[in-house]
Amino acid sequence: MRKLVLTLICILAINSIMAQTRNFLDIPYLETSARVDTLVSPDKIYLSITIQEKDSKDRKSVEEQETQMAKSLEALGIDIDKQLTIKDLASNYKKYFLRSKTVLKSKQFSLLVYDGLTAGKVMAALEDLDIANTYLEKTEYSKMDELELELKSRAVKKAKKKADALTNPLGQKVGIAIHIVDNSQPYYPSYNQPRLEMRTMAMQDSSAPAPLDIGFEKIRVESTVNVKFELSK
């Protein structure tokens, strides 16, 4: 009995698909596709920072280095309560041993900044503190959802224009859209250290090193749609 029910369901599903196909064939239609894209500059830049003790006589503790780093970041106008987070929440410290059984500690952070100039200033400040283990973690664009919706609308409008261009020489008119497929791929944040482009700013003080304005690789966002329009004479 169960096999009979499953068979009937399959037959009904196949008949439904065939009916939809016949409906498309019974209605004169035109199928077009369109793709639009744009480039945007990232406005959320994440830097990975690792503080660790060094095996030397004058080594500074992780706590001391963390305090110095916090003061330097605050001097740059960074809100460390909102922009600085610990990456390893399971364990604030990672410990490792040398052959002499000396225990050294390290601590890893993620810092959020909003522009390339600030990122350059942060890297310079950390270098002054001898915290050189810093790299670009990922970049994001904060208004990505709104941008993707805008591109989808532009893609549909472009498909309509293409349909008009194809039918005007034939004396036909494009009617309502009877089928729309969104083939767009969602955007995912860029990881693995995107390329950096260093640009030296004009120096206000010739005796001081110029801050670096880091130009990050722009994010490409695109949308693709496939639309079937009803045709009329």
C-alpha positions as CSV (number, residue, x, y, z in Angstrom):
1,M,0.0,0.0,0.0
2,R,2.8,2.4,0.9
3,K,4.6,1.7,-2.4
4,L,1.3,2.4,-4.3
5,V,1.0,5.8,-2.5
6,L,4.6,6.7,-3.3
7,T,4.0,5.8,-6.9
8,L,0.9,7.9,-7.2
9,I,2.8,10.9,-5.6
10,C,5.6,10.5,-8.2
11,I,3.1,10.4,-11.0
12,L,1.3,13.5,-9.8
13,A,4.6,15.3,-9.5
14,I,5.7,14.4,-13.0
15,N,2.3,15.4,-14.4
16,S,2.5,18.8,-12.6
17,I,6.0,19.4,-14.1
18,M,4.8,18.5,-17.5
19,A,1.8,20.7,-17.2
20,Q,4.0,23.7,-16.2
21,T,6.2,23.0,-19.2
22,R,3.1,22.9,-21.5
23,N,1.9,26.2,-20.0
24,F,5.2,27.8,-20.9
25,L,5.1,26.4,-24.4
26,D,1.4,27.5,-24.9
27,I,2.3,31.2,-24.0
28,P,4.6,33.1,-26.4
29,Y,7.5,34.2,-24.3
30,L,11.0,35.6,-24.5
31,E,13.8,34.5,-22.1
32,T,16.7,36.8,-21.3
33,S,19.4,37.0,-18.7
34,A,21.4,39.9,-17.3
35,R,24.3,40.5,-15.0
36,V,25.4,43.6,-13.2
37,D,28.4,44.2,-10.9
38,T,30.2,46.9,-9.0
39,L,33.3,47.5,-6.9
40,V,33.1,48.8,-3.3
41,S,35.8,49.7,-0.9
42,P,35.8,47.7,2.4
43,D,34.8,49.8,5.5
44,K,35.4,47.0,8.1
45,I,39.0,45.9,8.3
46,Y,40.1,43.3,10.8
47,L,43.7,43.0,12.0
48,S,44.9,40.0,13.9
49,I,47.4,40.9,16.6
50,T,49.4,38.4,18.7
51,I,51.3,39.5,21.8
52,Q,53.8,37.1,23.2
53,E,56.6,37.0,25.7
54,K,60.1,36.7,24.4
55,D,62.9,34.5,25.8
56,S,65.2,37.3,26.8
57,K,66.5,38.9,30.0
58,D,64.5,42.1,29.6
59,R,61.3,40.4,28.4
60,K,58.0,42.1,29.0
61,S,55.0,40.1,30.3
62,V,51.9,39.7,28.1
63,E,50.0,41.8,30.6
64,E,52.4,44.7,30.3
65,Q,52.5,44.6,26.5
66,E,48.7,44.5,26.5
67,T,48.4,47.6,28.6
68,Q,50.9,49.5,26.4
69,M,49.0,48.4,23.3
70,A,45.7,49.6,24.7
71,K,47.1,53.0,25.5
72,S,48.5,53.3,22.0
73,L,45.3,52.3,20.4
74,E,43.2,54.7,22.5
75,A,45.7,57.5,21.6
76,L,44.7,56.8,17.9
77,G,41.0,57.3,18.8
78,I,40.1,53.6,18.8
79,D,37.4,52.4,21.2
80,I,39.1,49.3,22.5
81,D,35.9,48.2,24.3
82,K,34.0,47.9,20.9
83,Q,36.8,47.4,18.4
84,L,39.3,45.1,20.2
85,T,38.3,41.5,21.1
86,I,40.2,38.4,22.2
87,K,40.2,35.8,19.5
88,D,40.7,32.7,21.6
89,L,37.7,32.9,24.0
90,A,38.3,29.4,25.3
91,S,41.6,30.4,26.8
92,N,42.9,33.9,27.2
93,Y,46.5,32.8,27.2
94,K,48.4,30.2,25.2
95,K,51.3,28.7,27.1
96,Y,54.3,26.9,25.7
97,F,57.6,25.6,27.1
98,L,61.2,26.0,26.0
99,R,63.8,23.3,26.6
100,S,64.7,25.1,29.9
101,K,61.2,24.5,31.1
102,T,60.6,28.3,31.0
103,V,56.9,29.0,30.5
104,L,56.1,31.7,27.9
105,K,52.6,33.1,27.2
106,S,50.9,34.6,24.2
107,K,47.6,36.3,23.6
108,Q,45.7,36.9,20.3
109,F,43.4,39.8,19.5
110,S,41.2,40.9,16.6
111,L,41.1,44.7,16.0
112,L,38.4,46.3,13.9
113,V,39.2,49.6,12.1
114,Y,37.2,51.4,9.4
115,D,39.8,52.9,7.0
116,G,43.2,52.2,5.6
117,L,44.9,55.3,7.2
118,T,43.9,54.1,10.7
119,A,45.1,50.6,9.8
120,G,48.5,52.0,8.8
121,K,48.8,54.1,12.0
122,V,47.9,51.0,14.1
123,M,50.6,48.9,12.4
124,A,53.2,51.7,12.9
125,A,52.2,52.1,16.6
126,L,52.5,48.3,17.2
127,E,55.9,48.2,15.5
128,D,57.1,51.0,17.9
129,L,56.0,48.7,20.8
130,D,57.9,45.8,19.2
131,I,54.7,43.9,18.5
132,A,55.4,42.8,15.0
133,N,53.1,39.8,14.8
134,T,50.2,41.6,13.1
135,Y,48.5,40.7,9.8
136,L,45.3,41.5,7.9
137,E,42.6,38.9,8.9
138,K,39.6,39.9,6.6
139,T,37.8,42.8,5.1
140,E,34.0,43.4,4.8
141,Y,31.5,46.0,3.5
142,S,28.9,47.0,6.1
143,K,26.0,47.7,3.7
144,M,26.4,44.5,1.7
145,D,22.7,43.4,2.1
146,E,21.4,46.7,0.7
147,L,23.9,46.6,-2.1
148,E,23.0,43.1,-3.2
149,L,19.3,44.0,-3.3
150,E,20.0,47.1,-5.4
151,L,22.1,45.0,-7.9
152,K,19.2,42.5,-8.2
153,S,16.8,45.2,-9.1
154,R,19.3,46.6,-11.6
155,A,19.8,43.2,-13.2
156,V,16.0,42.7,-13.7
157,K,15.7,46.2,-15.3
158,K,18.6,45.3,-17.6
159,A,16.9,42.1,-18.6
160,K,13.7,44.0,-19.4
161,K,15.7,46.4,-21.6
162,K,17.3,43.5,-23.4
163,A,13.9,42.0,-24.0
164,D,12.6,45.3,-25.5
165,A,15.6,45.6,-27.8
166,L,15.1,42.0,-29.1
167,T,11.3,42.4,-29.7
168,N,11.0,46.0,-31.1
169,P,12.3,45.0,-34.5
170,L,9.6,42.3,-34.7
171,G,6.8,44.6,-33.8
172,Q,6.1,42.7,-30.6
173,K,5.7,43.9,-27.1
174,V,7.1,42.6,-23.8
175,G,4.5,41.8,-21.3
176,I,4.6,40.7,-17.7
177,A,7.4,38.5,-16.3
178,I,6.1,34.9,-16.0
179,H,9.3,33.4,-14.5
180,I,12.3,34.9,-12.7
181,V,15.4,33.0,-11.4
182,D,18.0,34.7,-9.2
183,N,21.3,33.1,-10.1
184,S,23.3,35.5,-7.9
185,Q,26.0,34.0,-5.6
186,P,26.0,35.5,-2.0
187,Y,29.0,37.4,-1.0
188,Y,31.3,36.1,1.7
189,P,33.9,38.1,3.6
190,S,37.4,38.0,2.1
191,Y,39.9,36.0,4.3
192,N,43.5,34.9,3.9
193,Q,45.1,38.3,3.9
194,P,43.8,40.3,0.9
195,R,46.4,42.3,-1.1
196,L,47.6,45.5,0.4
197,E,48.6,48.6,-1.5
198,M,50.7,51.0,0.5
199,R,50.5,54.7,-0.3
200,T,52.7,57.2,1.5
201,M,50.9,60.3,2.7
202,A,52.4,63.8,2.4
203,M,54.5,64.4,5.5
204,Q,53.6,67.3,7.6
205,D,56.8,67.0,9.5
206,S,59.9,66.1,7.5
207,S,61.6,64.7,10.6
208,A,58.8,62.2,11.3
209,P,58.0,59.1,9.3
210,A,54.9,59.5,7.1
211,P,51.8,57.5,8.1
212,L,50.7,54.8,5.7
213,D,47.4,55.0,4.0
214,I,46.6,51.4,3.1
215,G,44.5,51.0,0.0
216,F,42.7,47.7,0.3
217,E,41.6,45.7,-2.7
218,K,38.0,46.6,-3.6
219,I,35.3,44.0,-3.2
220,R,33.5,42.9,-6.4
221,V,29.8,42.3,-6.0
222,E,27.6,41.0,-8.8
223,S,24.0,39.8,-9.5
224,T,22.7,37.6,-12.3
225,V,19.0,37.0,-13.1
226,N,17.2,34.9,-15.7
227,V,13.7,36.3,-16.7
228,K,10.9,35.0,-19.0
229,F,8.6,37.7,-20.3
230,E,5.3,37.1,-21.9
231,L,5.1,38.4,-25.5
232,S,2.1,40.1,-27.2
233,K,1.5,41.5,-30.7
